[in-house]
Amino acid sequence: MMLAHLLLRRRVALLAADALVGPERSRVESHVGGCRRCQADYEGTRSFLGLLGEDPLREAVRQGEVPVPLPVLLARVDLSIDQALARPTAHAPRPWGLGIAAVATALAIAALVPHVLDRTKKRDPERDALGPLVSADALDRLERTVAREQTARYLNEAQDVLATVASSPRDCERAEQRVDVEAESRRSRVLLARRALLFDDHEGAVAGAQPVLDDVEQILREVAKMEACARFGDVLRLQEEIERRQLLMKVRLMQRELLG
Amino acid sequence: MADAVLAAEGPEEPGSDLSLMARLSTGDREALGPLMERHQRRVYRIALAYLRNPDDALDAVQETFVKAFLSASRWDGSSDAGPWLSRIAVNHAIDRYRRTKRRRATYTPMEEGEHNQHYATEDPSPERRAISQNLGDRIGIALGALPEKQRAVFVLRHYDEMSLEEIATTLGLRLGTVKSSLHRAVQGLRERLSGLAS
């Protein structure tokens, strides 16, 4: 009963919100019926959501009548499209723009090739005075930004896996009293493989994220080791660990920090 | 993308989403009218639930269909354009909400009477209107304090009455993430609105 309670308590709010269907709904209903604490939580949440239901916005949304007639809205959309198409955009270069870009690229390559080829020869002080085409600083900054974005993206995907494990994944259809973590286990293995690539370059750019990344890696390793149909107890242990480390919150905060 | 789907699947039913999107992707604006007629209400409901303001929601509907026209070639070719349009609407509402929130450091309740004009209850009692307005304001503040993902999931569930699977599709999230976000949103709102019943 205690095990079921710990696994299902996070589903009580979903039941109260009428968000559960099928076998999952039946399982949670059955548990709530026999667990006083969850029953109280269910009734409290149900009552609270009932009060939220009195938000006047809810009825307005339910009616959902667009406040202007369709022809008027269509005319506005038409006008906006005209304006959008009239604006020059960075993403849609004009055909002649492509030609100019091609010529400029060719000129730049032509300028660069002798510079590259001559690097092994004696340096010409006069040419050296022109300086590099792209400064080392700018390149370094760009690479650091890319490293931060890649790390943030990795954390985002890891967060999905952790959130699914933390919220009790689906029952396993192939075995009773087991939980289906096949997809999460597979994703964890992929993410762990990617983690190694994150730190080939520019470890300094994401040094601050190291503790969170270490925590995430530990949990992902546990998930990666699980069978497709994992035992309730194993999943529960992971859930408790994720909660104890406040990992989901830390991942969220670190993503924000990385992306500035 | 719509062209490729059209070519692969052969002739489709005229007036279907597939047909309309294929026409949009070639720049045929005549296809916009039927598409908007079919989906404008759904898009408006999503935007209104998120932005809590009918004028902002109307702008969002407009922007959604402009974006739909300009991005029609990137549509994934599914038979129903509804979820795709919903996602555009949600993304636009989120962006707009962020911009509005940055401009206003704190949530500013609507002017006196504005609630009445836009979504007044049928009951003409002044006391009832005042209670509704106060409730709406408090809920708006509490929702504004939720993290973005939780807010989006809760709004789509509570106001738009989408299923969890629909929410996952609309927001591009895994089902587990939706469940977790909804659970946290409800708990967060209960904490912030603990005095609601009094």
HADDOCK unambig.tbl for C-alpha pairs under 7 A between the chains (distance, minus, plus):
assign (segid A and resid 10 and name CA) (segid B and resid 183 and name CA) 6.61 0.50 0.50
assign (segid A and resid 13 and name CA) (segid B and resid 183 and name CA) 5.71 0.50 0.50
assign (segid A and resid 13 and name CA) (segid B and resid 186 and name CA) 6.85 0.50 0.50
assign (segid A and resid 14 and name CA) (segid B and resid 183 and name CA) 6.27 0.50 0.50
assign (segid A and resid 19 and name CA) (segid B and resid 163 and name CA) 6.62 0.50 0.50
assign (segid A and resid 19 and name CA) (segid B and resid 164 and name CA) 6.59 0.50 0.50
assign (segid A and resid 55 and name CA) (segid B and resid 132 and name CA) 6.55 0.50 0.50
assign (segid A and resid 55 and name CA) (segid B and resid 135 and name CA) 6.27 0.50 0.50
assign (segid A and resid 55 and name CA) (segid B and resid 136 and name CA) 5.29 0.50 0.50
assign (segid A and resid 56 and name CA) (segid B and resid 119 and name CA) 6.17 0.50 0.50
assign (segid A and resid 56 and name CA) (segid B and resid 120 and name CA) 6.82 0.50 0.50
assign (segid A and resid 56 and name CA) (segid B and resid 121 and name CA) 6.70 0.50 0.50
assign (segid A and resid 56 and name CA) (segid B and resid 132 and name CA) 6.20 0.50 0.50
assign (segid A and resid 56 and name CA) (segid B and resid 136 and name CA) 6.53 0.50 0.50
assign (segid A and resid 57 and name CA) (segid B and resid 119 and name CA) 6.43 0.50 0.50
assign (segid A and resid 58 and name CA) (segid B and resid 159 and name CA) 5.60 0.50 0.50
assign (segid A and resid 60 and name CA) (segid B and resid 119 and name CA) 5.61 0.50 0.50
assign (segid A and resid 61 and name CA) (segid B and resid 45 and name CA) 5.06 0.50 0.50
assign (segid A and resid 61 and name CA) (segid B and resid 48 and name CA) 6.46 0.50 0.50
assign (segid A and resid 61 and name CA) (segid B and resid 49 and name CA) 6.19 0.50 0.50
assign (segid A and resid 61 and name CA) (segid B and resid 159 and name CA) 6.58 0.50 0.50
assign (segid A and resid 64 and name CA) (segid B and resid 41 and name CA) 5.78 0.50 0.50
assign (segid A and resid 64 and name CA) (segid B and resid 44 and name CA) 6.46 0.50 0.50
assign (segid A and resid 64 and name CA) (segid B and resid 45 and name CA) 5.11 0.50 0.50
assign (segid A and resid 65 and name CA) (segid B and resid 41 and name CA) 6.28 0.50 0.50
assign (segid A and resid 66 and name CA) (segid B and resid 41 and name CA) 6.24 0.50 0.50
assign (segid A and resid 66 and name CA) (segid B and resid 44 and name CA) 6.41 0.50 0.50
assign (segid A and resid 74 and name CA) (segid B and resid 33 and name CA) 6.61 0.50 0.50
assign (segid A and resid 77 and name CA) (segid B and resid 62 and name CA) 5.63 0.50 0.50
assign (segid A and resid 77 and name CA) (segid B and resid 65 and name CA) 6.87 0.50 0.50
assign (segid A and resid 77 and name CA) (segid B and resid 66 and name CA) 5.87 0.50 0.50
assign (segid A and resid 80 and name CA) (segid B and resid 66 and name CA) 6.78 0.50 0.50
assign (segid A and resid 81 and name CA) (segid B and resid 66 and name CA) 5.85 0.50 0.50
assign (segid A and resid 160 and name CA) (segid B and resid 174 and name CA) 6.96 0.50 0.50
assign (segid A and resid 160 and name CA) (segid B and resid 177 and name CA) 6.15 0.50 0.50
assign (segid A and resid 163 and name CA) (segid B and resid 176 and name CA) 6.41 0.50 0.50
assign (segid A and resid 163 and name CA) (segid B and resid 177 and name CA) 5.41 0.50 0.50
assign (segid A and resid 163 and name CA) (segid B and resid 180 and name CA) 6.46 0.50 0.50
assign (segid A and resid 164 and name CA) (segid B and resid 176 and name CA) 4.23 0.50 0.50
assign (segid A and resid 164 and name CA) (segid B and resid 177 and name CA) 5.67 0.50 0.50
assign (segid A and resid 167 and name CA) (segid B and resid 176 and name CA) 6.30 0.50 0.50
assign (segid A and resid 167 and name CA) (segid B and resid 179 and name CA) 6.86 0.50 0.50
assign (segid A and resid 167 and name CA) (segid B and resid 180 and name CA) 5.39 0.50 0.50
assign (segid A and resid 169 and name CA) (segid B and resid 176 and name CA) 6.55 0.50 0.50
